[in-house]
Structures are given as structure tokens and as C-alpha cells.
Amino acid sequence: MTHSLLLLLKGPMQSWGDESRYKTRATATTPTKSGIVGLIAAAQGRRRTDDIEDLAKLRLAVRVDQSGSLLRDYQTAQPWQTRPHDPAQLVTRYFLSDAAFVAAVEHEDRALLEDFSEALRKPAYPLFMGRRSCPVHPGLVIGVEDSDNETALRNHKTWYATDIQKRQAPKEVSLALYRDANSAEPGAIPRQDVPLSFGPKHRRYGWRDVVRCHDVVLSNPQGVETSNSTDEFFEAVVRA
């Protein structure tokens, strides 16, 4: 039997880099496996040079509760104290603004996931959602469920969108769901975000396959009623 640790990744900003390097730092549209592994490793007090092979083997699924909007941050940096005449370094960083995700980390050992949960509640190092400017939500840890990660996300009925998003959405919402693909599963998309080493001098990432599952359908009591009635003004224009 497998079990899943549910994590809430929600905040004003988050950024999950998976392919960008150097002076342009993009963000993926969903949390990366390296980002989730990094959270757990930091919570446990592991250093960047410590082995993370055990964490990289965890299976991951992500539910998109609110996709957020892309935010571009243009930055300059200059070592004015040591080399004041050097030209400024220009860096463009991208973030997800007002996004919300529920991540599910799957493993056969429930006690291990409980240990992760305890560490994330009392982390050894500060926790961030991709970058240091993006602290985690106070309610990061949702809990451990006795099911695989996809089932756990389907059965978790709380929708973590903002209140304004809930009021503007219909009474029933469909949320995208992604998970690690099974062996030779059709429709899988490769993604290079499996951390092999967080060492500052030699960071390395491997590949995994990801599939999009059928959407998760949740009820939204704050939503608006949808209507199939015809717009009489539009019909009048068409008839004219």
C-alpha cells in the first residue's frame, strides 16, 4: 500500500526553475520535483553537498488549484563595495504570482512521510518556494493520506484558490492534475527536474516522464451559476 504527503504551495510569489540558466531565470508553470525535494532536504537539515538519492526516488503529483500569472522581475547587481567601476550585471527573473498548488509526495513507508511532515513543520533551514524571496505558506503541510498521490489529490476536496477567484468561478471547477508517469505510459512528457546533486559547484538534474491525468472536479459553493440561455442582444445583432 502506498501513502501520500500533501503539501500546500501557495503565496504571493513562487518560482520553479527547471531549464533556465545564467541571466534569464524562467519558471515552470507547476512545482518541480527538484523544488519539492529541496524543501524536504532543507527541512531535514541536509546540506547542499549531502546525498539526496533517497528523496529523488519519491513519486510526485501536483494539482493546479490556481495557475496564477507570470511576473517578470528585471534586476541589476553590481559589486560597488569591491569593484565599483565594473558594469552592472543584468538579470531577468520570472515568478508565478498568486498561484496555488497541492503537491502529493508518494511512498510505501507511512512513517517516513510522517517524518517528512514533522520536519517540514519544524524545519532546520528556512523553506522557500523556488527562491529565497518566496517563503512557504504557514499551512504548508496538509497531512498524510493512505492512498497513491493521484487518488489523494482527487479525494482532497478543499480548493485553495483566492476568494475573488472562487467568486468569479462557476459552481463546479476543473483542476489540472499532473503526476509521474508509469513505465511506458502513453502521453508522457519528459521533464529534466530530478535532482541528482544540489552541490553549488556541480548541480546535476536527471529526467522523468510526466503525464496529465483527467481533471479533478470540485464543487465551489461561492461560485456563480452558469446559464445556457441565449443573449437576446447578441441574437438581435445576428438577426439584423
KEKE-381688 format. One record per atom (N, C-alpha, C): residue in three letters; x, y negated, z negated. Coordinates in steps of 0.05 Angstrom, whole numbers, plus 32768, in hexadecimal, padded with zeros to 4 digits. Example, Ala and Ser with C-alpha at 12.3 -4.5 7.8 and 13.67 -1.06 7.14 Angstrom:
% KEKE-381688
ala810880727F64
ala80F6805A7F64
ala810880427F64
ser8101802D7F72
ser811180157F71
ser81027FFF7F63
END
This chain:
% KEKE-381688
met801180188000
met800080008000
met80127FE78000
thr80097FD48010
thr80187FBA8011
thr800A7FA58001
his80197F917FF9
his800F7F7A7FE9
his80197F617FF6
ser800C7F4B7FEF
ser80137F317FFC
ser80137F1A7FE8
leu80277F0A7FE9
leu80297EF27FD9
leu80207EDA7FEA
leu800B7ECC7FE1
leu80007EB57FF0
leu800D7E9C7FE6
leu80167E8B7FF9
leu80227E717FF2
leu80147E5B8001
leu800F7E457FF4
leu80027E2D8000
leu80187E198008
leu801A7E148021
leu802E7E01802C
leu801E7DE98037
lys801C7DD48026
lys800C7DBD802C
lys80197DA48020
gly80187D8E802F
gly80237D768025
gly80237D60803A
pro802B7D478032
pro802C7D318045
pro803E7D37805D
met80557D458058
met80677D4B806D
met80747D678068
gln80787D75807E
gln80887D8D807D
gln80967D918099
ser80AB7D9F8099
ser80BA7DA280B3
ser80C77DBE80B3
trp80C27DCD80C8
trp80CC7DE880CA
trp80DD7DEB80E4
gly80F67DE580E2
gly81077DE780F9
gly810E7E048100
asp810C7E0B811A
asp81137E268122
asp81257E27813A
glu81267E12814A
glu81377E128162
glu81497DFA8164
ser81427DE48158
ser81507DCB815C
ser816B7DCA814E
arg817D7DBB8159
arg81987DB8814D
arg81A17D9B8151
tyr81B67D938144
tyr81C47D7A8148
tyr81B27D628143
lys81B07D4F8156
lys81A47D358150
lys81867D348155
thr817A7D49815F
thr815D7D4A8162
thr81537D628152
arg81447D5D813D
arg813B7D73812C
arg811D7D76812E
ala81147D89813E
ala80F87D8E8142
ala80EC7D9E812B
thr80D27DA2812C
thr80C47DB38119
thr80B37DC78128
ala80B17DDF811E
ala809E7DF28128
ala80827DEA811F
thr806E7DF5812C
thr80527DEE8125
thr80487DFE810E
thr80567E128106
thr804F7E2280EE
thr80687E2880DE
pro80667E2E80C4
pro807D7E3480B4
pro808E7E4B80BF
thr80A87E4980BD
thr80BA7E5D80C7
thr80C07E7280B2
lys80C97E8980BB
lys80D17E9E80A8
lys80EA7E958098
ser80FC7E8780A5
ser81147E7D8097
ser810C7E698082
gly80F77E598087
gly80EE7E468073
gly80E27E54805A
ile80D27E68805F
ile80C67E778049
ile80DB7E868039
val80ED7E938047
val81037EA1803A
val81147E8E8029
gly81197E768035
gly81287E628026
gly811B7E59800D
leu81007E56800D
leu80F17E4F7FF5
leu80F57E647FDF
ile80F27E7D7FE6
ile80F57E937FD2
ile81127E947FC8
ala81257E927FDA
ala81417E937FD2
ala81487E7D7FBF
ala813F7E647FC5
ala81447E4E7FB4
ala81377E517F99
ala811F7E5B7F99
ala81107E607F7F
ala811F7E747F6E
gln812B7E887F7A
gln813A7E9C7F6B
gln81557E937F63
gly815E7E7D7F6D
gly81797E737F66
gly818F7E7D7F77
arg81887E887F8E
arg819E7E927FA0
arg81AC7E7A7FAD
arg81C67E7D7FB1
arg81D57E697FBF
arg81D47E6E7FDD
arg81DC7E597FEC
arg81DA7E5C8009
arg81EB7E738014
thr82017E798006
thr82137E8E800F
thr820B7EAA8005
asp81F67EAC7FF5
asp81ED7EC67FEA
asp81DF7ED68000
asp81DE7EF07FFC
asp81D17F02800F
asp81B37EFE800E
ile81A67EFD8025
ile81897EFA8026
ile817C7F108037
glu818A7F25803C
glu81807F3A804E
glu81667F468044
asp81637F498029
asp814A7F54801E
asp81337F418023
leu81377F278021
leu81217F148026
leu811A7F128043
ala812D7F158055
ala81287F138071
ala81177F2A807B
lys81167F40806C
lys81057F578074
lys80E87F54806D
leu80E17F40805E
leu80C57F3C8056
leu80B47F36806F
arg809C7F408070
arg808A7F3A8086
arg80797F228080
leu80757F118094
leu80697EF78090
leu80507EF380A2
ala803C7EE78097
ala80257EDE80A6
ala801E7EC1809D
val80137EB180B0
val800D7E9580AA
val7FF17E8E80B5
arg7FE17E8280A4
arg7FC77E7880AC
arg7FC97E5980AE
val7FBF7E4E80C4
val7FC07E3280C8
val7FA67E2580BF
asp7FA67E1A80A7
asp7F8E7E0D809C
asp7F8B7DF180A7
gln7FA07DE380AC
gln7F9F7DC880B8
gln7FBA7DC480C7
ser7FB87DC180E1
ser7FD17DC080F1
ser7FE17DA680ED
gly7FD47D9180E4
gly7FE27D7880E0
gly7FE87D6A80FA
ser7FF87D5480F8
ser80007D45810F
ser801E7D42810F
leu802A7D3F8127
leu80477D3E812A
leu80507D218123
leu80647D1F8111
leu806F7D068109
leu808C7D048111
arg80947CEF811E
arg80AF7CEB8127
arg80BD7CD68116
asp80D47CDE810B
asp80E37CCC80F9
asp80FF7CC78106
tyr81037CAE810D
tyr811D7CA6811A
tyr812F7C9B8104
gln81477CA88101
gln81587CA180EB
gln81747C9980F5
thr81817C8880E6
thr819D7C8280EB
thr81AD7C8680D2
ala81C67C8E80D5
ala81D87C9380BE
ala81F37C8980C4
gln82007C7D80B0
gln821B7C7280B5
gln822B7C74809B
pro82437C7E809C
pro82547C808084
pro82617C65807D
trp82507C518076
trp825A7C368073
trp826E7C33805C
gln826D7C458048
gln827F7C428032
gln829C7C4B8039
thr829E7C60804A
thr82B87C6B8051
thr82C17C63806C
arg82AF7C618080
arg82B67C59809B
arg82A17C4580A6
pro82A27C2D809C
pro828D7C1980A2
pro828D7C1180C0
his82A27C1680CE
his82A37C0D80EA
his829B7C2480FE
asp82957C3B80F3
asp828C7C518104
asp82707C4B810E
pro82697C548127
pro824E7C508131
pro823A7C608121
ala82217C56811F
ala820C7C658111
ala82057C7E811F
gln81FF7C938110
gln81F57CAC811C
gln81D77CAB811E
leu81CC7CB18135
leu81B07CB0813A
leu81A47CCC8139
val818F7CD08129
val81827CEA8126
val81647CE68128
thr81577CF88136
thr813A7CF98138
thr81307D12812B
arg811F7D0F8117
arg81147D268109
arg80F57D26810C
tyr80EA7D3D810F
tyr80CD7D408112
tyr80C27D4F80FA
phe80AA7D4780F2
phe809C7D5280DB
phe807F7D5880E3
leu80737D6A80D3
leu80567D6E80D5
leu80497D5E80BE
ser80377D4C80C5
ser802A7D3B80B2
ser800E7D4680AB
asp80097D478091
asp7FEE7D518087
asp7FE77D6C8091
ala7FFA7D7E8092
ala7FF57D9A809B
ala7FF07DAB8082
ala7FE27DC18086
ala7FDD7DD48070
ala7FDE7DF1807B
phe7FEE7E02806F
phe7FF07E1E8077
phe7FEE7E30805E
val7FE47E488063
val7FE67E5D804E
val7FF87E738059
ala800E7E78804C
ala80217E8D8055
ala801D7EA58043
ala80207EBD804F
ala801D7ED68040
ala80367EE78045
val80447EEC802F
val805D7EFC802F
val80557F188027
glu805B7F2C8037
glu80537F488033
glu806A7F5A802A
his80647F6B8017
his80777F80800E
his80697F968000
glu80757FAE8000
glu80697FC57FF3
glu806A7FC47FD4
asp807E7FB57FCA
asp80827FB37FAD
asp80747F9B7FA1
arg805E7FA07F93
arg804F7F897F88
arg805F7F7B7F72
ala806E7F8A7F63
ala807E7F7E7F4E
ala80937F6A7F59
leu809E7F707F70
leu80B17F5E7F7D
leu80A37F447F85
leu808B7F467F90
leu807C7F2D7F97
leu80757F1D7F7E
glu806F7F2B7F68
glu80697F1D7F4F
glu80827F0E7F46
asp80997F1A7F49
asp80B37F0D7F42
asp80B77EF47F54
phe80B17EF67F6D
phe80B27EDF7F7F
phe80A07EC97F75
ser80877ED17F6E
ser80737EBE7F65
ser807D7EAF7F4C
glu80887EBE7F39
glu80927EB17F20
glu80A97E9E7F26
ala80BB7EA67F38
ala80D27E957F3F
ala80C87E7C7F4D
leu80B57E7E7F5E
leu80AB7E667F6D
leu809C7E537F5A
arg80917E5D7F45
arg80847E4C7F31
arg80987E3E7F1F
lys80AF7E4B7F1B
lys80C57E407F0A
lys80DF7E427F1A
pro80E27E337F2F
pro80F97E367F41
pro81147E2D7F35
ala81287E3B7F3D
ala81437E347F34
ala814D7E1A7F42
tyr81457E177F5B
tyr814C7DFF7F6A
tyr81327DF17F74
pro81337DD77F7A
pro811B7DCA7F85
pro81137DD77F9F
leu80F87DD77FA3
leu80ED7DE57FBB
leu80E37DD07FCF
phe80E87DD57FE8
phe80E07DC27FFD
phe80D47DD28015
met80C37DC48024
met80B67DD0803B
met80C77DC88054
gly80DE7DD48057
gly80EF7DD0806E
gly81057DBC806A
arg80FE7DA5805E
arg81127D908059
arg810F7D84803D
arg81247D788033
arg81247D6E8018
arg810F7D588013
ser81077D4B8028
ser80F37D368026
ser80D77D408025
cys80D47D5B8025
cys80BA7D688026
cys80B67D7B800F
pro80B07D717FF7
pro80AD7D837FE0
pro80947D947FE3
val80947DAB7FD6
val807E7DBE7FD8
val80667DB37FC8
his804E7DBF7FCE
his80367DB97FC0
his80377DC47FA3
pro802B7DB57F8F
pro802B7DC07F74
pro801E7DDB7F71
gly800B7DE17F83
gly7FFE7DFB7F83
gly80097E0E7F97
leu80247E0E7F9A
leu80317E1E7FAE
leu80297E3C7FAD
val80297E477F95
val80237E647F92
val80057E677F8F
ile7FF97E767FA1
ile7FDC7E7D7F9F
ile7FD97E967F8F
gly7FE87EAB7F95
gly7FE77EC47F86
gly7FEE7EDC7F98
val7FED7EF37F8C
val7FF47F0C7F99
val7FDA7F1C7F9F
glu7FD67F257FB7
glu7FBF7F347FBF
glu7FC77F517FC6
asp7FB57F647FC1
asp7FBB7F807FC7
asp7FB27F887FE3
ser7FBE7F7C7FF7
ser7FB87F828013
ser7FCE7F788024
asp7FCE7F80803E
asp7FE27F768050
asp7FDF7F588054
asn7FF27F4B8060
asn7FF27F2E8062
asn7FDB7F238073
glu7FD47F308089
glu7FBE7F27809A
glu7FA47F29808B
thr7F9F7F40807F
thr7F867F448070
thr7F847F308059
ala7F9A7F2B804B
ala7F9A7F188035
ala7F927EFC803D
leu7F9B7EF48055
leu7F957ED9805F
leu7F787ED88068
arg7F6D7EEE8072
arg7F517EEE807B
arg7F3E7EEE8063
asn7F467EFB804E
asn7F357EFD8036
asn7F367EE58024
his7F4B7ED58027
his7F4E7EBD8017
his7F3C7EA78022
lys7F267EA08015
lys7F117E908020
lys7F157E72801C
thr7F287E69800C
thr7F2C7E4D8008
thr7F397E408020
trp7F2D7E2A8029
trp7F387E1B8040
trp7F477E038034
tyr7F607DFF803A
tyr7F717DEB802E
tyr7F747DD2803F
ala7F617DCC8050
ala7F627DB3805F
ala7F5C7D9C804D
thr7F617D848056
thr7F5A7D6C8047
thr7F3C7D688047
asp7F327D588034
asp7F167D538032
asp7F0A7D46804B
ile7F1A7D338057
ile7F107D26806F
ile7F0E7D398086
gln7F217D4C8088
gln7F207D61809C
gln7F087D738099
lys7F027D7A8080
lys7EEB7D8B807A
lys7ED17D7D8082
arg7ECF7D63807C
arg7EB67D558082
arg7EB27D5180A0
gln7EC87D5180AF
gln7EC57D4D80CC
gln7EC27D6780DB
ala7EC97D7D80CE
ala7EC87D9880DB
ala7EAC7DA480DA
pro7EA67DB880EA
pro7E8C7DC580E9
pro7E897DD680D0
lys7E727DE180CC
lys7E6C7DF280B5
lys7E7C7E0C80B5
glu7E857E1480CC
glu7E967E2C80CE
glu7EAE7E2580DE
val7EC67E2C80D4
val7EDF7E2580E1
val7EEF7E3E80E8
ser7EFF7E3C80FD
ser7F107E518106
ser7F2D7E498102
leu7F3C7E5980F4
leu7F587E5380ED
leu7F6B7E6680FB
ala7F807E5C8107
ala7F947E6D8115
ala7FA37E7E8100
leu7FAA7E968108
leu7FB97EA880F7
leu7FCF7EB58106
tyr7FE87EB380FC
tyr7FFF7EC08109
tyr800C7ED380F5
arg80187EE880FF
arg80267EFB80EE
arg803D7F0880FD
asp804F7F1580EE
asp80647F2580FB
asp80577F3C810B
ala80617F3F8123
ala80567F548135
ala80607F6F812D
asn804F7F838132
asn80577F9F812F
asn80697FA78146
ser80767FBD8144
ser80877FC78159
ser80787FCB8173
ala80827FBE8189
ala80777FC081A4
ala805A7FB681A5
glu80527FA58193
glu80377F9A8194
glu80347F8781AB
pro801F7F8981BB
pro801B7F7881D2
pro80157F5B81CA
gly801D7F4881DB
gly80187F2C81D6
gly802B7F1F81C2
ala80407F2C81BB
ala80537F2181A7
ala80647F0C81B4
ile806B7EF781A4
ile807C7EE181AD
ile80957EE1819C
pro80AD7EE181A8
pro80C67EE18199
pro80CB7EC6818B
arg80D67EC78173
arg80DB7EAE8164
arg80F67EB28155
gln81087EA08158
gln81227EA2814B
gln81237E938131
asp81177E9F811C
asp81177E928102
asp811B7EA580EB
val81277EBC80F1
val812D7ECF80DB
val81497EC980D0
pro814B7EC080B7
pro81657EB880AD
pro81787ECF80A8
leu818F7ECE80B4
leu81A47EE280AE
leu81B87ED7809B
ser81BC7EBD809B
ser81CE7EB08088
ser81C77E928086
phe81C67E88806D
phe81C27E6C8069
phe81DC7E5D8063
gly81F27E6B8067
gly820C7E5F8061
gly82107E458070
pro82197E308063
pro821B7E168070
pro822F7E158087
lys82427E278087
lys82567E28809D
lys824E7E3A80B4
his823B7E4C80AE
his82347E5F80C3
his82177E6980BF
arg82047E5880C5
arg81E87E6080C4
arg81E27E7180DC
arg81D37E8780D7
arg81CC7E9980ED
arg81AF7EA180EA
tyr81A27EA48101
tyr81867EAB8102
tyr81817EC18116
gly81717ED4810F
gly81697EEA8121
gly814D7EE6812C
trp81447EF9813B
trp812A7EF78149
trp81157F09813C
arg80FD7F01813F
arg80E67F118138
arg80D07F0C814C
asp80BC7F1E814D
asp80A57F1B815F
asp808D7F13814E
val807E7F008158
val80667EF5814B
val804E7EF8815D
val80377EFF8151
val801E7F018160
val800A7EEF8153
arg7FF87EE48164
arg7FE17ED6815A
arg7FCA7EE98158
cys7FBE7EEA8141
cys7FA77EFC813C
cys7F8D7EEE8142
his7F777EFC8140
his7F5D7EEF8142
his7F5B7EDA812C
asp7F4E7EC38132
asp7F4C7EAD811F
asp7F3D7EB68106
val7F447EA980F0
val7F357EAD80D7
val7F1E7E9980D6
val7F067EA380D1
val7EEE7E9380D1
val7EE67E8E80B3
leu7EE57E7580AB
leu7EDD7E6D8090
leu7EC57E5B8090
ser7EB57E5C807B
ser7E9F7E498079
ser7EA97E2F806D
asn7E9C7E198075
asn7EA47DFE806D
asn7E8B7DF08063
pro7E857DF28049
pro7E6C7DE5803F
pro7E6B7DC78043
gln7E827DB98045
gln7E837D9C8048
gln7E807D948066
gly7E7F7DA88078
gly7E7F7DA18094
gly7E657D96809E
val7E657D8F80B8
val7E4E7D8380C5
val7E407D9980D5
glu7E267D9680D8
glu7E177DA880E8
glu7E1C7DA38105
thr7E227DB98114
thr7E257DB68131
thr7E0A7DB9813E
ser7E077DAB8154
ser7DED7DAC8162
ser7DF27DB2817F
asn7DE07DC2818A
asn7DE17DC981A7
asn7DCE7DB881B7
ser7DC17DA481AA
ser7DAE7D9481B8
ser7DBC7D8381CD
thr7DAE7D7D81E2
thr7DB97D6D81F8
thr7DB87D4F81F2
asp7DCD7D4181F9
asp7DCE7D2481F5
asp7DBC7D178209
glu7DA77D0A8200
glu7D937CFF8212
glu7D9F7CE88223
phe7DB27CD98218
phe7DBE7CC38227
phe7DD07CCE823E
phe7DDF7CE38238
phe7DEF7CF0824C
phe7DDE7CFB8262
glu7DC87D08825B
glu7DB67D14826F
glu7DAA7CFE8281
ala7DA47CE78275
ala7D997CD18285
ala7DAC7CC7829A
val7DC67CC68292
val7DDB7CBD82A5
val7DDD7CD282BC
val7DDD7CEC82B5
val7DE07D0182C9
val7DC87D0082DC
arg7DB07CFC82D2
arg7D997CFC82E3
arg7D997CE482F6
ala7DA57CCD82ED
ala7DA67CB582FD
ala7DB97CBA8314
END
